Amino acid sequence: MIDLPRSTFYYRSTARALNFADAELVAIIEDIQDELPCYGYRRVTHELHRRGHLVNHKRVARVMRANGLGIKPRKRYVRTTDSNHDSPIYPNLYRNVIPARPDMVWVADFTYIRINVGFCYLAVILDACSRKVVGYGLSKRLDTPLALAALRSALKESDTMAYLSMMALRLQELHGKLKPTGSLYLHCDPSASHYLKVVLDGVFGSDNFLNEVIWKRTSSHNSAKRYGPSHDTILFYSKSGEFTWNPQYQPYDEEYIDAFFTHVDEKGRRWRRTDLTGPGTRKGDSGLPWRHYNPTERGRHWQPPSYFYEKYIEITGDDLAKYDLIERLEKLDAAGLVHWPKKEDGMPQGKRLLDDAKGAPLQDVWTDIKAIHNLARERLGYPTQKPLALLDRIINASTKPGALILDPFCGCGTTIESAETLGRDWIGIDVAVHAVKVIEARLGDLAERSGKKPTYQTEGMPRDFESAKKLAERDKYQFQWWANYLFNPHALREQKKGADRGIDGELFFPNGPGRPWGKMLTSVKGGEQVGPSMVRDFARVLEREDAKLGLFICLYPPTREMIREAASVGLADVVHGDIPKLQIVAVQEWFKGKHPLLPPLEHLPSAAFSGRRRPAASAKRADPLQPELPLSFKGSKDVKRHYNLRMVKGVA
């Protein structure tokens, strides 16, 4: 073999070009397709070559096409928004609206597009006037995040968009958890209520929208260049038409009482006249005359309201319904529940007592529940705290005793306390460790007042070192709160902005007769890179804040240099024995039972944290055996203090 590579000889095809008729080729192809039914002409050609039959692929294609041996392409189905589904189909609210300008009406749709490998879904938002694409999203799945991606693209990134995206996903999950008899109440301020209603209409369906409740939370609010904002919005939706509903009432106002309850009986009770007839004539007992009064002549018939049946049982213990209708009227008259008019042509009427009136049916504007006053007993100082009366009203209206209440943003636990008091089961969810501790303290106070200890279980809090480590990795701020609560602090500090001043928690202890209360500070480090320089910095913080004790809290056991730095600070100036002024607490060692030396802590009133010293009365000598109160602090407007309700009482 000259002028040819060696591979030409070793790797040459063993197939031979054969001169056979198409009928023979058809028989061979049919044998191949019996073994390999999904092979098209290219794969059949390759298989012929492998079996030693050298045939041109064009001839194979022609023979297969002529004899019906081609492979039928499989029809591919892609799930789209018009597929069979159980979700509601919403009406076109803009069928008769003609957009006259851009950004007046946006329309959205879902579709799918072919890509190199399969398909992907497209959510697109168009301006109905300009026909321009204002937003879109792409995803491999047809789900809620796809719609949110398109909405985020149209509205651009903002705090409102981030909030709506977060809420949309959670509302979708909450809708799936609700029973058919369940309802959802969403509290928000007017700046976001219109956006949230659109989201809720999409999740629950516009047919399940029940009310937009206006809650007047404050009497006045001064604003320089607008009307004072004094209300919040509560959006009320049901899961289905089977939702639980218990009508609620509110007391009549004085004007209504003076206008309608104009009569007073011999016992001094106010009452109003009530019609004993109903519209339309009847041929039975209800159409018969009674004491010369014929309702048929007036186009009516006798029909005492249900109130008189209940009132008659209350007065006599007898069931009015077992008597004939005319006899019922006689019984009501004998019980003093019928008013006889002075006019000759007047009809007898019933007496409805004010004492028995339930009140006016509750409307969707609530002005009778005020925000929590600064001096209110239930005030906890939590920024989003709602009045207990507000949650009582909602729970009473939409649940029955024994029902399960879920608050996925439970905050300070007003919903939890209301549900527990009203005999409902409850689940509360919050991402903040401080919120969980506030609720635990609140349930403890409820147990003291009611004499009944609530039964509950707390999930998600670290119970071993590994879970504490994961919390530190996931959220260092929540780890700081959790680590501080290991020592039951009186207050925790939140640095709003600026550099961290090295203080995360504050504890106070009596330091002997006639001496000011001792202050103990904590500093929490949740990272892995912790060294002696951080211990030195914290020692300077103790000196600067005039603190008697300090706890440096970290994840892992301290190094030898860190221990040496802490020991160099010396002992604390306290009356509780020899206690190191700066102690290092490792969470890993904490779970093994190694705890720091601490002085006894006591409960303090919130007045102790006012920062103002009251001048002593000149005529009364100060008691030298009492420690000084209130406590003084070096604070800043950039630092917010949160109180531990188990240690600080009367927070306002």
ABEGO torsion letter per residue (X at the ends): XBGBBAAAAAABBABBBBBBBAAAAAAAAAAAAAABAABBAAAAAAAAAAAGBBBBAAAAAAAAAAAGABBBBBBBBBBBAABBBABBBBBBAAAABBBABBGABBBBBBBBBBBABEBBBBBBBBBAAAGBBABBBBBABBBAAAAAAAAAAAAEBBAAAAAAAAAAAAAAAAAAABBAABBBBBBBBAAAAAAAAAAAAAAAEAAABABBBBBBABABBBBAABBBBABBBBBBBBABAABBBBBBBBBBBAAAAAAABABBBAAGBBBBBBBABBBEBBABAAABBBGGBBAAAAGBBBBBBAAAAAAAAAAAGBBAAABBAAAAAAAAAAAGABBBBABAABBBBBBBBAAABAEBBBBABBAABBBBBAABAABAGBAABBBAAAAAAAAAAABBBGBBBBBABAEAGAAAAAAAAAGBBBBBBBABAAAAAAAAAAAAAAAAAAGBBBBBBBBGBBABAAAAAAAAAABAAAAAAAAAAAAGBABBBBBABEBBAGBABBBBBBAEBGBBBBBBBBBBBABABBBAAAAAAAAAAAAAAGBABBBBBBABBBBAAAAAAAAAAEBBBBAAEBBBABBBBBAAAAAAGBBBBBBBBBBBBAAAAAGBBBBBBAABBBBAABBBOBBBBBBBAABBBBBBAAABBGBX
